[in-house]
Amino acid sequence: MNPFALQLPPRILFGSGAVAELAAAAADYGDPILVVTGASPQRFASVLGALGPHDVVTLAGEPTIDDARKAAELGRACGSQVVIGIGGGSVIDLAKATAMLLGNGGDPLDYLEVVGRGQPITAASVPMIAVPTTAGTGAEVTANAVLTSPSDALKASLRSPLMVPRLAIVDPDLTLSCPVSVTAASGMDALTQCLEPYVSVKANPVTDGWARTGLIHAGRGLRLAFHDGADRGARSDMALASLMGGLALANAKLGAVHGFAGVLGGMSSASHGALCAALLVPVCRANLARASAESRRRFDDVARWLTGDRDASAADGLAWLAETVVEVRIPALSSYGFSAAQTKEVVAKVARASSTAGNPVVLSPAELAAIYAAAL
Ligand SMILES: NC(=O)c1ccc[n+]([C@@H]2O[C@H](COP(=O)([O-])OP(=O)(O)OC[C@H]3O[C@@H](n4cnc5c(N)ncnc54)[C@H](O)[C@@H]3O)[C@@H](O)[C@H]2O)c1
């Protein structure tokens, strides 16, 4: 058994209608309130209306370093004492980055890993409430915020236990309005974030439990939510899978799927979940080809939980994943403009990516190149 340390979020509210608690919870933390949300704040008008006066930052796309810098400047100008992120993983990451900068001062580049100065984050973030409206990233319970550095064509994290949101409100009803492409991409992200920690080198009995729960619910809900976005049961399954994935990834490692997704996300505007989905089957296939007996047993477990078939083997699990990727219409990497000409650059970056270190097998450059070619 791997030794482990757990990073647990202080408070989570889960369930249909849970967002009704937001206004009262925010009032407990003080004011002024800064709300970070997506490009269509009217989508959550009734939730925001219940909050009373607040300042708003909107975000289109995935957050950049400059987005975080500007949001923090606004928060400082408004004297914000509480930050609420209501949106997908992009919005929640921007809200986490903003709350951290309000608590610590300085610029995102002072603290960013890889592309910044990587200074330690020593002060608490201002109180931050995360309200996810996609079912995918689990960012509401993790300790990092991912920002893109367009000049480096890289994504990098701000990371500290002090960045875990004070409260996560996971209300599956908020995901009912997600369009099919977002349901598919974020759903595949949730599934991947349960699968990779379960087979990672840092898996432990606690993260195993979260991953198992998440995989069972993703297996049940992903295709249903894609085909009928109004299916509340399927939306609840996926919201739970997303939450379980966030808890699991924050307490075990990820793997090569996320190694690739981080690198390719910095080089393109492709969504994080769609990149994970395009890489998932080729990475699992490569891992299985060299799996230890213990690792193969874990892939067998994944297959049983995803398919609901007690007799399923790892090969059945791979087949289920491949069918699902087709059924929920995940684009191949070439559709974002990636080509074989970038193989050397991509492989070198993926080999260095921190997520890749959690992969159950150390993949050679030739194996990483073959995975990339298969996903193209
Ligand atoms: N911090 C972490 O632990 C962590 C983990 C995984 C991923 N991430 C990051 O999360 C981001 C991806 O997040 P995501 O997959 O949630 O996508 P997203 O937040 O980028 O949202 C995708 C699209 O869906 C829209 N949307 C969101 N909620 C909606 C709703 N309820 N109805 C209609 N449209 C809605 C958004 O406006 C956006 O256009 C990436 O930047 C990734 O790097 C962070």
Ligand as a Chemical Component Dictionary entry (heavy atoms), coordinates in Angstrom:
data_LIG
# 
_chem_comp.id                   LIG 
_chem_comp.type                 NON-POLYMER 
_chem_comp.pdbx_formal_charge   0 
_chem_comp.three_letter_code    LIG 
# 
loop_
_chem_comp_atom.comp_id 
_chem_comp_atom.atom_id 
_chem_comp_atom.alt_atom_id 
_chem_comp_atom.type_symbol 
_chem_comp_atom.charge 
_chem_comp_atom.model_Cartn_x 
_chem_comp_atom.model_Cartn_y 
_chem_comp_atom.model_Cartn_z 
_chem_comp_atom.pdbx_ordinal 
LIG N1  N1  N 0  -7.971  23.208 -11.246 1  
LIG C1  C1  C 0  -8.203  21.964 -11.552 2  
LIG O1  O1  O 0  -8.120  21.078 -10.707 3  
LIG C2  C2  C 0  -8.579  21.607 -12.959 4  
LIG C3  C3  C 0  -8.795  20.265 -13.304 5  
LIG C4  C4  C 0  -9.131  19.971 -14.617 6  
LIG C5  C5  C 0  -9.284  20.990 -15.554 7  
LIG N2  N2  N 1  -9.062  22.287 -15.191 8  
LIG C6  C6  C 0  -9.221  23.391 -16.142 9  
LIG O2  O2  O 0  -10.618 23.570 -16.345 10 
LIG C7  C7  C 0  -10.838 24.130 -17.643 11 
LIG C8  C8  C 0  -11.921 23.385 -18.377 12 
LIG O3  O3  O 0  -13.133 23.477 -17.664 13 
LIG P1  P1  P 0  -14.509 22.889 -18.246 14 
LIG O4  O4  O 0  -14.261 21.609 -18.917 15 
LIG O5  O5  O -1 -15.464 22.936 -17.142 16 
LIG O6  O6  O 0  -14.891 23.889 -19.411 17 
LIG P2  P2  P 0  -15.023 25.476 -19.413 18 
LIG O7  O7  O 0  -15.099 26.017 -18.055 19 
LIG O8  O8  O 0  -13.928 26.012 -20.287 20 
LIG O9  O9  O 0  -16.442 25.680 -20.115 21 
LIG C9  C9  C 0  -16.657 25.233 -21.437 22 
LIG C10 C10 C 0  -17.799 26.044 -22.067 23 
LIG O10 O10 O 0  -19.008 25.710 -21.423 24 
LIG C11 C11 C 0  -19.729 26.897 -21.076 25 
LIG N3  N3  N 0  -20.570 26.547 -19.914 26 
LIG C12 C12 C 0  -20.188 26.317 -18.640 27 
LIG N4  N4  N 0  -21.253 25.960 -17.895 28 
LIG C13 C13 C 0  -22.335 25.991 -18.710 29 
LIG C14 C14 C 0  -23.718 25.730 -18.501 30 
LIG N5  N5  N 0  -24.188 25.312 -17.336 31 
LIG N6  N6  N 0  -24.549 25.872 -19.564 32 
LIG C15 C15 C 0  -24.083 26.255 -20.785 33 
LIG N7  N7  N 0  -22.788 26.494 -21.029 34 
LIG C16 C16 C 0  -21.921 26.368 -19.995 35 
LIG C17 C17 C 0  -18.638 27.905 -20.810 36 
LIG O11 O11 O 0  -19.134 29.224 -20.927 37 
LIG C18 C18 C 0  -17.653 27.551 -21.911 38 
LIG O12 O12 O 0  -18.016 28.168 -23.125 39 
LIG C19 C19 C 0  -9.504  24.092 -18.358 40 
LIG O13 O13 O 0  -8.940  25.379 -18.350 41 
LIG C20 C20 C 0  -8.670  23.151 -17.514 42 
LIG O14 O14 O 0  -7.293  23.436 -17.607 43 
LIG C21 C21 C 0  -8.744  22.599 -13.909 44 
# 
loop_
_chem_comp_bond.comp_id 
_chem_comp_bond.atom_id_1 
_chem_comp_bond.atom_id_2 
_chem_comp_bond.value_order 
_chem_comp_bond.pdbx_ordinal 
LIG N1  C1  SING 1  
LIG C1  O1  DOUB 2  
LIG C1  C2  SING 3  
LIG C2  C3  SING 4  
LIG C2  C21 DOUB 5  
LIG C3  C4  DOUB 6  
LIG C4  C5  SING 7  
LIG C5  N2  DOUB 8  
LIG N2  C6  SING 9  
LIG N2  C21 SING 10 
LIG C6  O2  SING 11 
LIG C6  C20 SING 12 
LIG O2  C7  SING 13 
LIG C7  C8  SING 14 
LIG C7  C19 SING 15 
LIG C8  O3  SING 16 
LIG O3  P1  SING 17 
LIG P1  O4  DOUB 18 
LIG P1  O5  SING 19 
LIG P1  O6  SING 20 
LIG O6  P2  SING 21 
LIG P2  O7  DOUB 22 
LIG P2  O8  SING 23 
LIG P2  O9  SING 24 
LIG O9  C9  SING 25 
LIG C9  C10 SING 26 
LIG C10 O10 SING 27 
LIG C10 C18 SING 28 
LIG O10 C11 SING 29 
LIG C11 N3  SING 30 
LIG C11 C17 SING 31 
LIG N3  C12 SING 32 
LIG N3  C16 SING 33 
LIG C12 N4  DOUB 34 
LIG N4  C13 SING 35 
LIG C13 C14 SING 36 
LIG C13 C16 DOUB 37 
LIG C14 N5  SING 38 
LIG C14 N6  DOUB 39 
LIG N6  C15 SING 40 
LIG C15 N7  DOUB 41 
LIG N7  C16 SING 42 
LIG C17 O11 SING 43 
LIG C17 C18 SING 44 
LIG C18 O12 SING 45 
LIG C19 O13 SING 46 
LIG C19 C20 SING 47 
LIG C20 O14 SING 48 
# 
